Amino acid sequence: MNAIVSVQNLSKTYAGGFQALKSVSLDIKEGEIIALLGPNGAGKTTLISTICGITTPSSGTVTVGGLDIQKDYRETRKLIGLVPQELTVETFETVTATVRMSRGLFGYKPDDAYIEKVLKSLSLWDKKDTQIRALSGGMKRRVLIAKALSHQPRVLFLDEPTAGVDVELRKDMWNIVRELRDDGVTIILTTHYIEEAEEIADRVGVINHGEILLVEDKAELMKKLGQKTLEIDLQEPASVIPDSLSKYQLQLSESGEKLTYTYDTNADRTGITALLTDLGKAGLVMKDLATSQSSLEDIFVNLVKEDA
């Protein structure tokens, strides 16, 4: 699959000396959903703003659809739709009027049939004649997406698209993003919600201190970095872990009723069979056991902690 967005050695240093991006390189495949995760101040918004031509890079190159964002600004900007984090919409305009205006700003002729399709896909058609000020926060965010799609971009950037949105509406937004991807739009989103990346992204990138720590296929990332834990419920509480079990690096719960064993999912041997045998030799009787897989949140937290 070809890269529709290519970022090479991109750096951004502001006038005060703060380096927001440090030699970032990233290829984004056509037709994928990639989620960029990172704490506040990690460089997510600066990266998006630079790719979209809003922020001027200090060094490095960015191409969109094979065109340079600085040399071919007008052409690349037409390929991009941007949904900002802030709810910046025209208060007294109607939904239809503001989406039409956005299309016109890119030099496209009016196309009411296309605008109708966009508004219906975002469940905004019944609000088409409503002034923006009368809409809820969630509906205003849908209007921002409609504005970003008004000129039929090939790449859509969503900066914290579900910030401040309730859980039900957030899931509706996830469905909208999937449908856009199915229509051939490449989606790049930043998010603070780990479950958002876990739910809809094809690939996940982690950024911190202006550097890309990792970009991986979501499934491969969890397979490669994820760990499994085995929780063992004991028949009788234990006050300490016997020395004979020290090699397993077990953790004992405060109540003494549960042992936790962490193991690598990619290892040739998990050590579970030997552990259960040694438990009996140590005089500990197992009542029950259960396994659980590390979540994307666990992986993200560990990566950022290592980079701190």
C-alpha positions in Angstrom: 0.0 0.0 0.0 1.4 3.4 -1.0 2.2 6.2 1.4 -0.2 9.1 0.8 1.6 11.2 3.5 5.3 11.1 3.9 7.1 12.9 6.7 10.9 12.9 6.6 13.2 14.2 9.4 10.7 16.9 10.4 11.7 19.3 13.1 10.0 22.4 14.5 11.6 24.9 16.9 9.6 27.9 18.0 11.1 31.4 18.5 11.5 30.9 22.2 13.8 27.9 21.6 11.2 25.2 22.4 11.7 22.2 20.1 8.2 20.8 19.5 9.3 18.2 16.9 12.6 16.4 16.7 13.5 14.8 13.4 10.1 13.0 13.0 9.8 10.5 10.2 6.5 8.8 9.4 4.8 7.3 6.4 1.0 7.1 6.4 -0.6 4.5 4.1 -3.4 5.4 1.8 -6.8 4.2 3.1 -5.7 3.4 6.7 -6.7 4.8 10.1 -3.7 5.7 12.2 -4.0 6.9 15.8 -1.3 9.1 17.3 -1.1 8.7 21.1 0.8 11.0 23.4 0.5 13.0 26.6 -0.2 16.8 26.6 2.7 18.7 25.0 4.0 15.6 23.2 3.9 17.3 19.8 0.7 15.7 18.3 -1.0 19.0 17.3 2.2 20.5 16.1 2.8 17.5 13.8 -0.7 17.8 12.4 -0.5 21.5 12.0 2.8 21.2 10.1 1.5 18.5 7.7 -1.6 20.7 7.0 0.6 23.7 6.2 -0.6 25.8 9.2 2.8 25.7 11.0 6.1 26.2 9.0 8.7 23.5 9.7 12.2 24.4 10.8 13.7 21.5 8.8 12.6 18.3 7.0 10.1 17.6 4.3 6.4 16.6 4.1 4.7 15.3 1.0 1.0 14.7 0.5 -0.1 12.7 -2.5 3.5 13.1 -3.8 3.4 16.9 -3.6 5.6 19.0 -1.2 3.5 20.9 1.3 5.6 24.1 1.0 6.3 24.2 -2.8 2.8 22.9 -3.7 0.8 24.5 -0.9 -2.5 25.0 -2.7 -2.6 21.6 -4.2 -1.7 19.7 -1.0 -4.2 21.7 1.1 -7.0 20.6 -1.3 -6.1 17.0 -0.5 -6.4 17.6 3.2 -9.4 18.0 5.5 -8.7 19.1 9.1 -11.0 18.8 12.1 -9.5 20.9 14.9 -9.8 20.2 18.6 -11.5 23.6 19.3 -15.2 24.0 18.4 -14.7 27.0 16.0 -17.9 27.3 14.0 -20.0 30.2 12.6 -22.6 30.8 15.3 -25.4 32.4 13.3 -24.9 30.4 10.0 -27.1 27.4 9.3 -25.5 24.0 9.0 -25.9 23.8 5.2 -24.6 27.4 4.6 -21.4 26.9 6.6 -20.6 23.6 4.9 -21.2 25.1 1.5 -19.0 28.1 2.3 -16.1 25.7 3.3 -16.4 24.0 0.0 -16.2 27.4 -1.8 -13.1 28.4 0.1 -11.2 25.6 -1.7 -12.4 26.9 -5.1 -14.9 24.1 -5.7 -18.2 24.7 -7.5 -21.4 24.2 -5.5 -22.6 20.6 -5.3 -25.7 20.3 -3.3 -26.0 16.6 -3.9 -22.6 16.0 -2.4 -23.3 18.3 0.6 -26.6 16.4 1.2 -24.6 13.1 1.1 -22.1 14.4 3.7 -24.8 15.8 6.0 -26.8 12.6 5.9 -23.8 10.4 6.6 -23.1 12.5 9.7 -26.8 12.4 10.8 -27.0 16.2 10.2 -29.6 16.3 7.4 -32.5 17.0 9.8 -30.5 19.9 11.2 -29.5 21.4 7.8 -31.5 24.6 8.3 -30.6 25.0 12.0 -28.3 27.7 13.1 -25.0 26.4 14.6 -25.7 28.2 17.9 -28.7 25.9 18.5 -26.7 22.7 18.2 -25.3 20.6 21.0 -21.5 20.2 21.4 -21.6 16.8 19.8 -23.5 18.1 16.8 -21.2 21.0 16.4 -18.3 18.6 16.2 -20.1 16.7 13.4 -20.5 20.0 11.6 -16.7 20.5 11.8 -16.3 17.1 10.2 -18.8 18.0 7.5 -16.8 21.2 6.8 -13.6 19.3 6.6 -15.1 16.9 4.1 -16.8 19.6 2.0 -14.1 19.7 -0.6 -13.8 15.9 -0.8 -10.2 15.5 0.7 -8.2 12.3 0.4 -6.7 12.7 3.8 -8.6 13.7 7.0 -7.0 14.8 10.2 -9.0 14.6 13.4 -7.4 16.3 16.4 -9.1 14.9 19.5 -12.4 14.3 17.6 -14.3 13.0 20.6 -13.0 15.3 23.3 -15.9 16.3 25.6 -18.3 13.9 23.8 -20.4 11.4 25.8 -19.7 7.7 25.4 -22.7 7.0 23.1 -21.8 9.8 20.7 -18.2 8.7 20.8 -19.1 5.3 19.5 -21.2 7.0 16.8 -18.1 8.9 15.8 -16.1 5.7 15.6 -18.6 4.3 13.1 -18.4 7.5 11.1 -14.6 7.2 10.9 -14.8 3.6 9.8 -17.3 4.6 7.0 -15.0 7.3 5.8 -12.1 4.9 5.7 -14.4 2.5 3.7 -15.0 5.3 1.3 -11.3 5.6 0.6 -10.4 8.5 3.0 -7.1 8.1 4.9 -7.7 9.0 8.6 -5.1 10.4 11.0 -6.4 11.0 14.5 -4.9 12.2 17.8 -6.6 11.0 20.9 -6.3 10.8 24.7 -8.7 7.9 24.7 -6.7 4.7 24.6 -9.9 2.7 23.8 -10.5 4.9 20.8 -7.2 3.8 19.2 -7.7 0.3 20.3 -11.2 0.2 18.8 -10.8 1.9 15.4 -7.1 2.3 14.4 -5.2 0.1 11.9 -1.9 1.4 13.2 -0.9 3.2 16.4 1.9 5.7 16.8 3.2 6.9 20.1 4.8 10.3 20.3 6.4 12.0 23.3 8.8 15.0 23.7 8.5 15.7 20.0 9.7 12.2 19.0 8.0 9.2 17.5 8.7 6.4 19.9 7.0 3.7 17.9 4.6 3.1 15.0 3.1 -0.4 14.7 0.2 -2.3 13.3 -2.2 -2.4 16.3 -2.4 -6.2 16.4 1.3 -6.7 16.0 2.0 -4.0 18.7 -0.1 -5.8 21.2 1.3 -9.2 20.2 4.9 -7.9 20.4 4.8 -5.8 23.5 1.8 -7.1 25.4 2.3 -9.4 28.4 -0.1 -11.8 29.9 -0.7 -12.2 33.6 -1.8 -15.3 35.4 -3.7 -14.7 38.6 -3.8 -17.6 41.1 -6.4 -17.6 43.9 -5.1 -19.5 46.9 -7.1 -21.8 49.1 -5.5 -20.3 52.2 -3.9 -16.9 52.5 -0.1 -16.7 52.4 1.9 -14.3 54.5 5.0 -14.4 52.3 6.1 -16.0 49.0 8.2 -19.0 49.7 11.9 -18.7 48.7 11.5 -21.7 46.4 9.3 -19.6 44.2 11.5 -16.6 44.0 12.6 -17.3 40.4 9.0 -16.7 39.2 9.0 -13.0 40.5 5.5 -13.4 41.8 3.5 -10.6 43.4 1.4 -11.3 46.5 -1.8 -9.4 47.1 -2.3 -7.5 50.4 -4.8 -10.0 51.5 -2.4 -12.9 50.8 -5.1 -14.6 48.8 -3.8 -14.0 45.3 -0.6 -14.5 43.4 0.2 -12.7 40.1 2.6 -14.2 37.6 3.6 -12.1 34.5 5.0 -13.8 31.4 6.0 -13.0 27.9 3.5 -14.1 25.3 6.3 -14.6 22.7 8.5 -16.8 24.9 9.0 -20.5 23.9 7.9 -21.5 27.3 5.6 -19.6 29.7 6.8 -21.4 32.8 3.2 -21.9 34.0 3.4 -25.7 34.2 6.5 -25.6 36.3 5.1 -22.8 38.5 1.9 -24.8 39.3 4.0 -27.8 40.1 6.3 -25.8 42.4 3.3 -24.2 44.1 2.2 -27.6 45.3 5.7 -28.5 46.5 5.8 -25.2 48.5 2.6 -26.1 50.3 0.3 -23.6 48.5 -3.0 -24.9 47.3 -4.6 -23.3 44.3 -8.3 -22.5 44.3 -8.7 -20.9 40.9 -6.7 -19.2 38.2 -7.3 -16.7 35.3 -5.3 -15.1 32.6 -5.5 -11.5 31.2 -3.8 -9.8 28.3 -2.1 -6.4 28.6 -4.2 -3.6 27.1 -3.0 -0.9 24.7 -3.2 1.5 27.6 -0.7 -0.6 29.6 1.7 -0.6 26.6 1.3 3.2 26.1 1.9 4.0 29.7 5.0 1.8 29.8 6.5 3.4 26.6 5.9 6.9 27.9 7.4 6.0 31.3 10.5 4.6 29.6 10.9 7.9 27.6 10.4 10.2 30.6 
